Amino acid sequence: MFVTKVTFGLLALLLVFSVRAEEMVRHTHTHTHTHTHTHTHTHTHTHITLTFALSASRELDIIKRGLDSFSYSTCIRFFPRRSERDYISIESRSGCYSYVGRQGNSQTVSLARNGCLYHSTVQHELLHALGFNHEQTRNDRDNHIKVIWENIRDDMKYNFDKINTLNQGTPYDYSSVMQYERYAFSKNGRPTMVPIPNNNAALGTSTEMSQNDIIRINKLYQCCE
């Protein structure tokens, strides 16, 4: 079977299974996202054969399901690391986080055992690693949501700063797996953002990548449709 393997330049983006049972017990945290660093990348595609083996433990099953979900509707494939220099290391550290885009060498995606092992969270953090930012940081977001700054924790306000995001010509998407829910990082139990003009619209409740998430991946990585 031939599949597409995502590469950056000449170096493959691979997965190293570095989550060991004892590590997953040691690192626990609540379900909180923090993300830093954007990166400009170039992409080429290589066709290879795929073999994949994984532990049957519940934690790794959740991670594997998240990894595999990209292969169902995009050309992204994750492979076990052998000796490649650049790779993603999925680990149970403090919280759920990833750099945005390729950083080079060992690149950590943290999925803490307590709080981060949900299908949508795995997809969310992997999308960061693939170059995507939060939906609420889009530069056109003020046409679609109202950010209520006075309700946001001071140390988390950067998660709501507008930036140039990889929208790939797609509309703002309340159902994107990259959209935070309306009470994200609230310091007082009140909403930190509301959709407009219909403030009753569902916001950040997705449990799966949306169609727009998939379209963005396929456009950015020039997947065959």
N, C-alpha and C positions, 0 to 999 in steps of 0.2 A: 504494500500500500504506500502511495506517495502522498506526502502532506507538505504544507508550507511551514517553514521554520523561520521565525522572525529573526533578523539579524540587524545589528547596528554597524555599518561599515562592513568590516570583515569578521567581526566578532559576534558570536551567537549570544542571544539573551536566553539563559538557561535557568533552571531551578535546581538548587541544591537542597536536599532534604536534611536540614540541620536541626529540626525539632525533635528532641529526644524526650522521653517521658519525664525524666527528672528535671529537664529544663522547663517543661510545661507546668510542672507543679511549683517550681521555684518562682516564676514570674507571674504575678496576677495583678490585674488592674481593672478599672471600670471601662465601659464602652465609650471611649473618648478619642476623637480624631485630632491629630496634629500633623501638619504637612509643611515641608519647606523645600525650597530650591526648585527652580524651573530649569529646563535644559533644552537646547535646540539639537535635534537629531536628524540624521539621514538614515534612510532605510533601504535595504535590499532584501530579496527573498531567495531562499534556497530550498530545493525539494529534497527531502530525505525520507528514510523509512523510520517508523516509530515503534519502539517497544517501551512498555511502561509497567512498573511493578510498585506496589505501595502496601504498607501495613494496613491491616483491617481495623485498627483502632478507630474509635469514634471521632477523635480529634482530626486525625489524618484523613479520614473519609470525608469530613466536611471540607477540608482544604482541597482534596483531590476533586471533589465535586465542583468546587469553585474554579479550579484550574481547567477542568474538562469543559466547563460551560462555554469557554471561549472558543473551543474547537467546533461547537455545534453551529455557530452562526458567523464566525469570523475566520480569518486565516492564521490566527494566533495559536501557536502550539508551545506548550512548556515541556521541557525534557530534563531528565535527571542530569546533574552535572557530572562530567568525567574529569577533565583537566583544564577546562576553559578558564581564561583569566577573568572574564566579565560574567557575572552571574547574579541571580537573585537568591538571597538566603532568607527563607521564611522561618522566623523564630518567635518564641513566646517571650516577649520582653514586657516592658511596662506600657500598656495601652495598645491602641491600634494606630499604626502610622506607616508612612512610606514617603520617600523622596518622590518628587514629580519628575519623571523622565529618567533616562539612563545617566548614571553617575560614574560607572566604570568600576572595575574590580568587584569585590564582594559588596553587594547592595542589599541592605536589610529591609525586609517587609515584616513589621512586627504584628503578630496576631496573638495577643495574650490569651491564655487558656480561659481565664475568667473574664468574660465580657466581649470578646472579639470573634469567637468562633460561631459566626452566623454566615450563611451563604451570601447574603447581600454585602456583608462586611468584607468577606474575602474578595468578592468582585470589586468592591469599592477601592480597596487598597491596591489591588493589582492594576486597576485602571489608573491610579496615580502613578504607579511604576511605569506604565505604558505612555504616560505623558499628559494625562487629563487632570484638570482641577475641579474644584467644587462648582456645582451649577450656580450657586448664589454669588459666585465671584465674577460671573460674566459681565462684560462691560455694558450690556443692554439690560441688565437685571432690574433696573429701576422702572422699566416698563411693565414688569411682571410680578415683582415682589416689593414690599416695603420693609426695609430693615429698621428695626426699632433699637437703636444703638443704646439707649439708656437702660435696656433690659439685659444687655450682654455683659458677661464677665469681662473685666478689663484685660485680663491675660489671654482672652480668646477672641478679641475683636479682630485680630488679623485674619481670622477665618472668613471674614465678611468683606474684606477689602476687594475692590474691583480690580481685575487684571485682564490682560489680553489672553483669552482662553482659546483652545482649539475646538471651536464650535462646528467647523466643517460645513458651514452653510445651513445648519439645522436650527429649528426654533428653540426658544426657551422651553424646558421640559420639567414640569413639576414632578413627573414620575421617574425622572432619571435616578439611577442608584447613586449618583453623585450629589443629589440634592439633600441638604440637611432638613430635618423635620422642624416644625415651627417653634419648638421650645429649646432648640439646640443651644447649649452654653448659657442658658438663662441664669441670672443671679437672683431672681426674685419669683420664679415660678410663672412669669408672664411670657407671652410669645416674644421671640427675638426677630421674627419675620412673619409677614402675612402675605398671601397671594393677593394680587389686585388685577382687575377690579372685583373679582368674586372672592372675598376673604374666607369663604367657606370651602373653597376647593381643597382637595387633599394635597398635602405638601410633605414630601420626603417620607412617604410610607411604603415605598417599593421594596419588595423582597427579591427582585430579580432585575437584571439589566433591562432597560427599556429599549424600544425599537430605535430611538434616537441614539442611545449609547452604542448600539450595535452599528448603526450607520456611520457614526463618527470614527469608530475603530476601523471599519472597512475602508473609509475614505483616507484616513491618515496613513494607514499601512498599505494602501493600494491593493486591497484584496480583490480577487475576481468575484464579481457578483453574478 
